[in-house]
Amino acid sequence: QVQLVESGGGLVQAGDSLSLSCAASTSGRTFVNYAMGWFRQAPGKEREFVAGVNWSGLRTYYSDSVKGRFTISKDNAKTTVYLQMNSLKPEDTAIYYCAATEGLVPEIAGASYHYWGQGTQVTVSS
């Protein structure tokens, strides 16, 4: 299993950048065998897929709303997943969660992820 802790959220202005981190602590299965995803939940909205990365960190996936602005990366040596967010918009305001799946590739469905972090708040003002 894996325990996940997000950090790096905060209050920024539109157009600014922010970097989120997700530190993983595993037992049994090694971190390299997990695919990872970032999700977010805005006020009054359902949780949505933001970005995903496969087990090796060599393949990445993005929702259309963040493609070109966000970058996900997976550092297996540091057992950490990052989400670099550039050109932030007010509609990016949400609680951001990282999640782990025992599959080798990330999926957009939250039900595919059995391990979740506590979330970190990102607020973008106009």
C-alpha positions as CSV (number, residue, x, y, z in Angstrom):
1,Q,0.0,0.0,0.0
2,V,1.0,3.7,-0.2
3,Q,0.4,6.8,1.9
4,L,0.3,10.1,0.0
5,V,0.8,13.6,1.3
6,E,0.2,16.7,-0.9
7,S,1.8,20.0,-0.4
8,G,2.5,23.3,-2.2
9,G,-1.0,24.8,-2.5
10,G,-1.7,28.4,-1.9
11,L,-3.3,31.7,-3.0
12,V,-2.0,33.2,-6.3
13,Q,-3.2,35.6,-8.9
14,A,-4.3,34.7,-12.4
15,G,-1.3,34.0,-14.6
16,D,1.0,32.9,-11.8
17,S,2.6,29.5,-11.3
18,L,2.5,27.0,-8.5
19,S,4.1,23.7,-8.0
20,L,2.5,20.9,-6.0
21,S,4.2,17.9,-4.5
22,C,2.9,14.5,-3.5
23,A,5.2,12.5,-1.2
24,A,4.6,8.8,-1.2
25,S,5.5,6.2,1.5
26,T,5.0,2.6,0.4
27,S,5.0,-0.8,2.0
28,G,4.9,-4.1,0.2
29,R,4.6,-2.8,-3.3
30,T,7.4,-0.5,-4.4
31,F,6.6,3.0,-5.6
32,V,7.8,2.3,-9.1
33,N,4.9,-0.1,-9.7
34,Y,2.2,2.5,-9.2
35,A,0.8,4.8,-11.8
36,M,-0.2,8.2,-10.4
37,G,-2.8,10.8,-11.0
38,W,-3.8,14.3,-9.9
39,F,-7.4,15.2,-9.4
40,R,-9.2,18.3,-8.3
41,Q,-12.5,19.2,-6.8
42,A,-13.9,22.8,-7.1
43,P,-16.7,24.1,-4.9
44,G,-20.0,22.7,-6.1
45,K,-18.3,20.5,-8.6
46,E,-17.5,16.8,-8.9
47,R,-13.9,15.6,-8.6
48,E,-12.2,15.6,-12.0
49,F,-9.1,14.1,-13.5
50,V,-6.3,16.6,-14.1
51,A,-3.2,14.7,-15.1
52,G,-1.7,11.2,-14.9
53,V,1.7,9.6,-15.3
54,N,2.5,5.9,-15.9
55,W,4.7,3.7,-13.6
56,S,8.0,4.7,-15.2
57,G,7.3,8.4,-15.4
58,L,7.8,8.4,-19.2
59,R,4.2,8.8,-20.3
60,T,1.9,11.6,-19.2
61,Y,-1.7,12.4,-19.7
62,Y,-3.7,15.6,-19.3
63,S,-7.3,16.8,-19.3
64,D,-8.0,19.2,-22.1
65,S,-8.6,22.1,-19.7
66,V,-5.0,22.0,-18.4
67,K,-3.0,20.6,-21.4
68,G,-0.2,22.9,-22.3
69,R,-0.3,24.7,-18.9
70,F,0.3,21.9,-16.4
71,T,3.1,19.3,-16.2
72,I,3.0,16.1,-14.2
73,S,6.2,14.3,-13.3
74,K,7.1,11.2,-11.3
75,D,10.5,10.8,-9.6
76,N,10.8,7.2,-8.5
77,A,14.1,7.8,-6.7
78,K,12.4,10.4,-4.5
79,T,9.1,8.6,-4.4
80,T,7.4,11.9,-5.2
81,V,5.0,13.1,-7.9
82,Y,4.8,16.7,-8.9
83,L,2.3,18.9,-10.7
84,Q,3.8,22.1,-12.1
85,M,1.0,24.6,-12.8
86,N,1.6,27.6,-15.1
87,S,-0.7,30.3,-16.4
88,L,-3.2,29.6,-13.6
89,K,-6.8,30.7,-14.1
90,P,-9.5,31.4,-11.6
91,E,-11.3,28.2,-12.8
92,D,-8.3,26.2,-11.6
93,T,-9.4,27.0,-8.0
94,A,-10.0,23.7,-6.3
95,I,-8.7,21.2,-3.8
96,Y,-6.0,19.1,-5.5
97,Y,-5.5,15.5,-4.7
98,C,-2.9,13.0,-5.7
99,A,-3.8,9.4,-6.1
100,A,-2.2,6.0,-6.8
101,T,-3.4,3.1,-8.8
102,E,-1.9,-0.4,-8.7
103,G,-2.2,-0.4,-12.5
104,L,0.8,0.5,-14.7
105,V,-1.0,3.3,-16.5
106,P,-3.2,6.1,-15.1
107,E,-6.9,6.2,-15.7
108,I,-9.3,9.1,-15.7
109,A,-11.8,7.4,-13.5
110,G,-11.3,8.1,-9.8
111,A,-12.6,4.6,-8.9
112,S,-9.5,3.1,-10.4
113,Y,-7.4,4.7,-7.6
114,H,-7.4,3.1,-4.2
115,Y,-5.0,5.4,-2.4
116,W,-5.6,9.2,-2.0
117,G,-3.8,12.1,-0.3
118,Q,-5.6,14.6,2.0
119,G,-5.6,17.3,-0.6
120,T,-4.1,20.8,-0.9
121,Q,-6.0,24.0,-1.6
122,V,-5.2,26.0,-4.7
123,T,-6.9,29.4,-5.0
124,V,-6.5,31.6,-8.0
125,S,-7.8,35.2,-7.9
126,S,-8.6,37.3,-10.9
